[in-house]
Structure formats: C-alpha cells, structure tokens
Amino acid sequence: MTGKAVEISGKLLTIMDTTLRDGEQTSGVSFSDGEKLSVAKVLLEDVMVDRIEIASARVSEGEFKGTQKVMNWAAQKGHLDKVEVLGFVDGKISLEWIAKAGGKVINLLCKGSYKHVTEQLRKTPEQHVTDIKQVLNYADEMGIRVNIYLEDWSNGMRSSKDYVHFMISSLKDEKVERFMLPDTLGILDPDETYDFCHEMIESFPDVEFDFHAHNDYDLAIANVFHAMKAGIRCVHTTVNGLGERAGNAPLSSVIATIKDHLQMKTRVNEAQLNKVSKLVESFSGIRIPTNKPLIGEFVFTQCSGIHADGDSKNNLYFNDLLPERFGRTRQYALGKTSGKANIKKNLEDLGIELDKESLKKVTDKVIELADQKETITSDELPYIVADVLENELFEQRVKVVNYSISYTMGLRPMANVSLEIDGKVYEEYSDGDGQYDAFVKSLGKIYKRLDKTFPILVDYVVTIPPGGNTNALVETVITWRNNDHEFKTKGLHPDQNAAAILATTRMLNVLENEFDAAKLEELKNEK
C-alpha cells in the first residue's frame, strides 16, 4: 500500500445491501415478489441497513411486480429513498420502468474500463459520456436520483486509469449522488484495492464513493477492509455472500470486521444478522456452509474438550465474536474430541447431574459413537445416558406400534399409524403432500385429540453416503421447534421414510420428557 493511512476509528460507515439484485444472480436463485418484500422489510427495519438494491430494470414481468410490491411498501413506511434499482444507459427506457414501479433511485450501469466501452459498446469515451448525460437529464426531469456504477472499474484502474479519471471528471459536476466502484470480476488484491480507492478519494475529494467487492479469489472481505482503510465510507454487501460466480462480500462478515478490526460504526443491528441469514437461506435454497463465519451452524460450537474446559475457567477460548451479539448461542459439540468438559456442559443444559464414574462412561460411549461417524446431538444425550447406565430415567415412553404409508400415482399419499403412549395405543390416518407428511399429519391428529402440543418441523436434512449403493444407510436429521425451543433428532435406516420416522419417534420421546418436566415444575410451584 502506497497511500497515506486514513484515520477511521469512530467514523460511520454506511451499507448498501444488494441481495435482492446482485445476490439474485446466484445460479438457481430467484426470489418471488412476496419473498423480495419479506427480505426488504427485514433488511431495512430489523437489520437496519442504510440502502438496498432490489432489482434490475427491464428484466422480466415478475421482476417488475416484485419491485412494485417493495416500492409500495417502502412508500408507506418512508423508506422509498433507500430502495434502489439497477438501470441502463438506454435513454428513458430504464427510467420509465423504474418510475412505473414507483422507484425514486436509479443505479446507472456505465462502463468503468476503456476495453468495455470500446469493445462492448463500440463507442468512444466521449460518446458514452454524452449518452450518460442524456439519461441524467431525463432522470432530473422525472425526479429520479442517480448513482453511477463504473462497471469493470477494477480492470479500468489496472489498464486504463486515464479513462477512469476522464469518466469521473466528465460526470462529477452533474447530478450524480454517488460513484460506485465495482471489482466486477473479483480480480483485486487488498493492496490494489487500497491504492485504487485511495487514488479515487485523493483525486476527487468532493465525490462520494462506494466499493462493491466480488469474491472470486476469496478476498472480498479483505478488499472491503482495505477499501475502508483507504477512506471509502460505503460498501456493498449481500446476505450470506450470495452473488454471481463466487458471490459478494457477506453482510455479517463486513459488519463484524467494521466493528472489531476498524472500530468504525454502522447503524446495523447485528443481533438481527442471523435472522436475515436464515430467511435468505430458506428463500434462496442455498444452504449456508456450516463453517461460514458468524452465520454457519457450527461456528459457535466448541468441539475440543480442552476448549470447553477453558471456557469454564474464565472463558479462556472466547474472542470478541460472542454469539449473543449475532442472535446466536455457544454450543459444545459431542464427538470423539469432546472430553468430559463438553459432555458435562451439555448435561448441565439438560438438567442432568452425573457422578465422575458415570460421566466417564457416558464420555467413552460418545467417543465410541463418534468413531463410527455417528452424528450426536445434545438432545440424544438422555438416551445415551439411559443406555450406558442401564436405568429407566429416560424410558421410551412413545413407540410406533405399526404404520402403513402408501403412494399411488395420481392419488394423495396416505398413512395409517398406530402409536403407543405410556402403554395406551392410539390410531389415526391422514393424507399428505408426501408419504412422510401424511405420517406426521396422522401423529398430529393423535396429539390434537390428547390436547398436547405438536412441534413444528423447521428443517429436514437427508445424508446418503457417496457411491450410489442402493442399500446404503440413510441418515435423516430433523430440526423441530416446540414453543421457543429448537432441537434436533436423527434416524438411521436404509429406507429414507423409515429413517425419518425413527427421528420423529425420538422427537416424540423428547417431547414427552418435556411434558413431564413441565408438570413437575407445576407441582413444585403449587407446593
């Protein structure tokens, strides 16, 4: 880095999130108009990002309807100036599309490299500027504010700096609010990012710049970090790092980096980051990697028994990324490296106390199961305890006596279930959207008849070993929510439906134990 360091501690950084536009360019991702509205609401009102980019003009009728829906809501809530749409240098066409949808801000896609303007548009820089100014005049007449994207700016700075300077010099005195500097192909390294951004700020001190990173070399966050150090005061993000090719800079990682490493401020409510990440995961169908910083399932899970022991001794293995900051909780994994400290912490959460000898036996059993590549959840610990200590503390209160599930082409799947609870047998049948759905609906009828709550299925993951053997064991892990408590159960069987039913039977036993615990608490309170 050749530029002089910029004082940034305590400065305010603004966030423009483009999940609903650039993030939607992820292969296979397409948000419905209702999904776009839901994400927009959470981003602006819960997460509290400063701006959002929600669409590209002229793409499709569905894109128009989704944009219109968000704009109508934004107008009612006073957020219209925070909602932006990508548009093109096409006279009035993009502007009229945006205006008809109810928008007030266009992010005008212009060329940021000499190669793009001469080879893609086949125009001179002067001709391109003339075309841009025409759009700017139309926008002014229509009351639409303009930001400019300098597409391929990073390549422009590498190979045609004079062109980049010409573009900004030619347009900086026009009615342009912000110039947005995209690393369109994700080619920059942190040193280049710093130098190029610093050059822009030094050369054009009165211009407001944004930086837009792509993650092709896995350097998006590092480049955002150095852009901010160079003096950039607004960066672009996407939830979960969605975006074309390798994606964009993830919102959650940017927020943590800003606060912890640069001591800068944002308006973002970081406690809502996990909420929006899960929402976008659900709508996009793109699963969050389990080790994704801040939002992955296991990033606040300690696996090593040494770490769990250290955490119990003045939090020796904590860092500034406390899970509570991001709406998460710290967990202690159960596996072959767990050790007694991990097991003990999980048992304490379940209200189970064991003597040293019993704790060692349970720990040995967990390690044995983990060596066999078994996935162990904390909710299965009671069963392991019961198995190892050979007692009736956590007896199997619920058993599936029998079931029949059927599927006939053209007809609704059906399930007939016989369920035993505390020695009494109940039967029900139901149809469903699938065989397992019909099975669960039959259980739901039984629990409704008994006036017992039935948990909501939150997630359903099936894992089949690679290789394609038809007799391979299928592992089904199901996440349930009962009131505010989420827990997981699993089943292992060569048949997927049978594996799911085993996982569901375990869930019912967890539920019955919870019922008993609640009744016991009521009796204590009465006394």
Secondary structure as GFF3:
##gff-version 3
##sequence-region A 1 527
A	DSSP	beta_strand	14	17	.	.	.	ID=ss1
A	DSSP	three_ten_helix	23	25	.	.	.	ID=ss2
A	DSSP	alpha_helix	33	41	.	.	.	ID=ss3
A	DSSP	pi_helix	42	47	.	.	.	ID=ss4
A	DSSP	beta_strand	51	56	.	.	.	ID=ss5
A	DSSP	alpha_helix	61	77	.	.	.	ID=ss6
A	DSSP	three_ten_helix	80	82	.	.	.	ID=ss7
A	DSSP	beta_strand	83	88	.	.	.	ID=ss8
A	DSSP	alpha_helix	93	101	.	.	.	ID=ss9
A	DSSP	beta_strand	105	111	.	.	.	ID=ss10
A	DSSP	alpha_helix	114	115	.	.	.	ID=ss11
A	DSSP	pi_helix	116	120	.	.	.	ID=ss12
A	DSSP	alpha_helix	125	142	.	.	.	ID=ss13
A	DSSP	beta_strand	145	151	.	.	.	ID=ss14
A	DSSP	alpha_helix	153	159	.	.	.	ID=ss15
A	DSSP	alpha_helix	161	171	.	.	.	ID=ss16
A	DSSP	beta_strand	178	182	.	.	.	ID=ss17
A	DSSP	alpha_helix	190	203	.	.	.	ID=ss18
A	DSSP	beta_strand	209	212	.	.	.	ID=ss19
A	DSSP	alpha_helix	220	230	.	.	.	ID=ss20
A	DSSP	beta_strand	234	237	.	.	.	ID=ss21
A	DSSP	three_ten_helix	239	241	.	.	.	ID=ss22
A	DSSP	alpha_helix	251	261	.	.	.	ID=ss23
A	DSSP	three_ten_helix	270	272	.	.	.	ID=ss24
A	DSSP	alpha_helix	273	284	.	.	.	ID=ss25
A	DSSP	beta_strand	301	302	.	.	.	ID=ss26
A	DSSP	alpha_helix	305	311	.	.	.	ID=ss27
A	DSSP	three_ten_helix	323	326	.	.	.	ID=ss28
A	DSSP	beta_strand	331	332	.	.	.	ID=ss29
A	DSSP	alpha_helix	339	349	.	.	.	ID=ss30
A	DSSP	alpha_helix	356	371	.	.	.	ID=ss31
A	DSSP	three_ten_helix	378	380	.	.	.	ID=ss32
A	DSSP	alpha_helix	381	389	.	.	.	ID=ss33
A	DSSP	beta_strand	398	406	.	.	.	ID=ss34
A	DSSP	beta_strand	414	421	.	.	.	ID=ss35
A	DSSP	beta_strand	424	431	.	.	.	ID=ss36
A	DSSP	alpha_helix	435	449	.	.	.	ID=ss37
A	DSSP	beta_strand	456	463	.	.	.	ID=ss38
A	DSSP	beta_strand	474	482	.	.	.	ID=ss39
A	DSSP	beta_strand	485	493	.	.	.	ID=ss40
A	DSSP	alpha_helix	496	526	.	.	.	ID=ss41
###
